Amino acid sequence: MSKIIGIDLGTTNSLATVWENGKTVLIPNSFNEFLTPSVVSVDEKGNFYVGKTAKERLITHPDSTASVFKRSMGTSSGFVLGGNRYLAEELSAMVLKRLKQDAENYLGEPVEEAVISVPAYFNNLARNATKRAGQLAGLKVERIVNEPSAAALACYDMHTDTTMLVFDFGGGTLDVSLVECFDNVVEIIAVSGDNRLGGSDFDDVLMGHFIRQMKLNYYGLTEEQRAMIRKAAELCKRELTNQETVIIHVNDTDIQGSVSISRRELIQLSADLFRRMEIPIRQVLKDSGMGLDEIDEVILVGGSCKMPIVQKYLCHILRRNDIQVRNPDYMIAEGLGVYVGIKERNEDIKDMVLTDICPFSLGVGVVNREDVSAGDKMSVMIPRNTSLPVSHVGEYVTVRDNQEHLVVKIYQGEAQLVKHNLLLGELDLLVPKLPAGMAKVDVRFSYDINGVLQVKAKIQNTGEEKEIVIVNDKSGLTQDQIEEKLEVFKKLEMQNAEEEENNYLMNWGLRLMEQCTGQMRQDIEQRMDYFAHVVGEGIPNNITQAKRHLKRYFRHVDQYLETHNIFATPDFDFASWYQSENEQEEESQEQKETSGEYDEGDAEQEYQEWLKSMGL
């Protein structure tokens, strides 16, 4: 039996995990990092890039690069890359395929099955789309785990009974769950959330602030300029984690400027986002019937929880100062690793139990006798926050004399009128012609922990039965399309670690070139040409040496661009700054640490000799 892996398929970053030797182990990617950016890009030749390399192309090739597509899971919204349209589930499949390959390289064996996490507030369409993404990536996905549930597994101490509020604030979604842990059981009591609220919304706020202060016309900007401003805004958000005031720098041929912003200003500009954060917290407390004083722990999960203003706001509304932030980037993956161990019946944790609940109410549409013109009403069969698995039966009757058909329409949602809820499917039943109310049908909803809804209808008058299993939907791929796409995805080869790192460096350089002008731009281009020349020669030691040299140089360029406005001092000699006394001391120290492996001086000398040979 091959290993099962857990995958935290995030809006901003994704990562994989496995249960080994009685603990969760995070799986490194080809860059020896745990976080893989959830970004997909395609080049002019039709080659796909996933992760770090694709992220670099967000600025240089915004028209052929996609990110934050998790928000569109289960919808018909498409992303056009390289002239072709892709659904969010197809792009997610590419991320999953990348993680699958990384896991296989790490484990040294094929990986066929995965447990994938989703926001607790994902509806059935989004959950089914996630399963299809796994299928396209060549993974068997039996189990979908709610992200806050996974987080609860990660931080649960089996020796302590506790009630936890898990606040999961990622790059694109917010989930809030109330969890009770006791006697090796992790029980989800209530969930709520906002699938369109995340850290990327703060990027939008900062981006808007820069555009207003610079008096720019958003619609007059190119895609490349928007991407550059967004990257600067994201960097500003991260720097505000450690600083009270930060300057947003943008250096473009047509846009050069700096705008200062403080944490206090960001709070004022983001007032609406903070109000939206509070809504799901209030909802889970209301649904559970618990008060703030009954919560033992508050756990913050997700990269966006690292923002001090988010932490302070939660301390304020929850009236406590003991909120815990435990490895927010990795918490969900660590919990998935625990669940993988449970699923594999590992001796260490085979007795642990994770319960889950129905995040949305499920029901059928019935005639609205009070206001027929408003449309049908929702007759709830399974209320939200009902523990799973569950099975409920309801009786429904005809409303007209001699009615021949009774259509059972199945909905998900909380609105009173079904037109505001999500239609999942329907059953068309042929019933005997009888006076209104005399033809009767028993409808049974059975909803399991894997998110599969089975609806059975039995006509009482005839004993005839009909059923439907809600596992597909109209917004995503049909089964025929899945089979067709599977063949395409099987042929989609992910680059090996060496090729991927080389492509990453080249795309990093292209992004820096777009941000620079003059001599600095020329120097970057020359160094990239030299690197391509060394790679073309194919001598491993030379490639390794050139790669390290180029990475160090690019890091310095990035550092400079983040802290300086190069257009304010056009005569500035970057080369002198790069080789300043402090930088030389730093490089000398790094050389000592890597003694015998790499000589920066030799690499620089070879580069300069190559320039001369090229007549430069």
Summary of the structure (lengths in Angstrom):
residues: 616
radius of gyration: 27.5
end to end distance: 58.9
largest distance: 97.0
contacts: 2074
relative contact order: 0.10
helix: 43%
strand: 26%
